[in-house]
Amino acid sequence: MTPDLTTKIKHLEFRNPVAVASGTFGTKDEYASYMDYEQLGAIITKTITVQPRQGNPMPRVCETVGGMLNAIGLQNKGLEDFLEDKIPYFEKIRTPLIVNIAGESLDDFRILAETLDGYKNVVKAIEINLSCPNVEVGGATFMRKKERILSVVKTVRQETDLITFAKLSPELGDLNEIAGLLIREGVDGLSLINTLKGMAVDIEKRCFRLANKTGGLSGPAIRPVALRYVYEIKKAYKIPVIASGGIMTASDALEYLLVGADLVAVGTANFIDPHATGNILCGILDYCRRYRIARLDDLRGTLIDIDQ
Ligand SMILES: Cc1cc2nc3c(=O)[nH]c(=O)nc-3n(C[C@H](O)[C@H](O)[C@H](O)COP(=O)(O)O)c2cc1C
């Protein structure tokens, strides 16, 4: 028996729930020799902005206990390059493409949403990055004002009917409350969670380990935090959720699926083992076979909850 891992979010069908998290799987074909992109449930692109961005000065990544810090600063080649170089590449791959976007102004978000709406043959959904810890304008600190987040979502919503996820981090404030507000503003789903702002010091050189001083913490260290949010928000709102935060193995992914995650996005694990997504997928299939679960939907959200 091959378990049916098909996952549906609104009208969109994914062949399985295993996605790659934004910014951790190259920008185009960098991982293609490790993983057949058509085996993935979804591809979430690195954040794109209207204008190209150089990102922050180096060093901008370092290892920490149970994870890593990054302060990439949304380096990307901008919207024009995305349309000319990335869209034609992804057009040939039969895996739903979720494009992650960020902006420094409402106008940026309007341009991105309106433009991507014209590429529905390739772009199947949008993930709005409202929570990057490593940029000034448009990043998590900037977005801490709820009105800003809400007006971004409203602007995107006005420009496109593409399925839209808002990507959040606890850096923004009370995520349970923010989730409720965003749902009222019309988001179709949430992406939980982006990195948590952190810092590391080199005691020999007596300096910050990142040139940006602070960076976003990712990896297994944040998994319990992310899992808690996915659980609480799924329970409160029943809205589609893309879960990310320290998914290194199939059992990590299964924890998220049991609390109700729709997709599981693998991030930091891709840097440690470029085959991570394939291994996670095989592990989920093995688990389903072991427990005779014919359809992933029969497993999703079935955590035995002592509250009920
Ligand atoms: C090096 C690096 C770059 C990232 N770049 C982005 C990005 O461009 N946009 C975004 O929304 N999230 C970005 N993230 C966050 C990841 O998509 C993911 O949400 C987060 O790292 C938690 O998952 P993980 O613990 O599996 O890495 C980045 C993470 C890392 C480690």
The ligand as an SDF file (V2000), in Angstrom:
LIG
                    3D

 31 33  0  0  0  0  0  0  0  0999 V2000
   19.7250   31.1690    5.9090 C   0  0  0  0  0  0  0  0  0  0  0  0
   18.2450   31.4080    6.0420 C   0  0  0  0  0  0  0  0  0  0  0  0
   17.6180   32.2700    5.1520 C   0  0  0  0  0  0  0  0  0  0  0  0
   16.2440   32.5130    5.2680 C   0  0  0  0  0  0  0  0  0  0  0  0
   15.6480   33.3580    4.3880 N   0  0  0  0  0  0  0  0  0  0  0  0
   14.3120   33.5970    4.4910 C   0  0  0  0  0  0  0  0  0  0  0  0
   13.6700   34.4500    3.5530 C   0  0  0  0  0  0  0  0  0  0  0  0
   14.2730   34.9740    2.6040 O   0  0  0  0  0  0  0  0  0  0  0  0
   12.3340   34.6660    3.7090 N   0  0  0  0  0  0  0  0  0  0  0  0
   11.5990   34.0760    4.7150 C   0  0  0  0  0  0  0  0  0  0  0  0
   10.3870   34.3150    4.8140 O   0  0  0  0  0  0  0  0  0  0  0  0
   12.2000   33.2450    5.6040 N   0  0  0  0  0  0  0  0  0  0  0  0
   13.5150   32.9920    5.5080 C   0  0  0  0  0  0  0  0  0  0  0  0
   14.1180   32.1390    6.3990 N   0  0  0  0  0  0  0  0  0  0  0  0
   13.2960   31.4680    7.4390 C   0  0  0  0  0  0  0  0  0  0  0  0
   12.9260   30.0500    7.0300 C   0  0  0  0  0  0  0  0  0  0  0  0
   12.1320   30.0480    5.8610 O   0  0  0  0  0  0  0  0  0  0  0  0
   12.1730   29.3140    8.1570 C   0  0  0  0  0  0  0  0  0  0  0  0
   10.9030   29.9090    8.3470 O   0  0  0  0  0  0  0  0  0  0  0  0
   12.9160   29.3420    9.4870 C   0  0  0  0  0  0  0  0  0  0  0  0
   14.3020   29.1960    9.2850 O   0  0  0  0  0  0  0  0  0  0  0  0
   12.4240   28.2580   10.4500 C   0  0  0  0  0  0  0  0  0  0  0  0
   12.6020   26.9790    9.8860 O   0  0  0  0  0  0  0  0  0  0  0  0
   13.9030   26.0550   10.1950 P   0  0  0  0  0  0  0  0  0  0  0  0
   14.1040   26.0610   11.6690 O   0  0  0  0  0  0  0  0  0  0  0  0
   13.5680   24.7290    9.6270 O   0  0  0  0  0  0  0  0  0  0  0  0
   15.0460   26.7020    9.4740 O   0  0  0  0  0  0  0  0  0  0  0  0
   15.4890   31.8820    6.2920 C   0  0  0  0  0  0  0  0  0  0  0  0
   16.1280   30.9960    7.1720 C   0  0  0  0  0  0  0  0  0  0  0  0
   17.4880   30.7470    7.0480 C   0  0  0  0  0  0  0  0  0  0  0  0
   18.1350   29.7990    8.0170 C   0  0  0  0  0  0  0  0  0  0  0  0
  1  2  1  0
  2  3  1  0
  2 30  2  0
  3  4  2  0
  4  5  1  0
  4 28  1  0
  5  6  2  0
  6  7  1  0
  6 13  1  0
  7  8  2  0
  7  9  1  0
  9 10  1  0
 10 11  2  0
 10 12  1  0
 12 13  2  0
 13 14  1  0
 14 15  1  0
 14 28  1  0
 15 16  1  0
 16 17  1  0
 16 18  1  0
 18 19  1  0
 18 20  1  0
 20 21  1  0
 20 22  1  0
 22 23  1  0
 23 24  1  0
 24 25  2  0
 24 26  1  0
 24 27  1  0
 28 29  2  0
 29 30  1  0
 30 31  1  0
M  END
$$$$
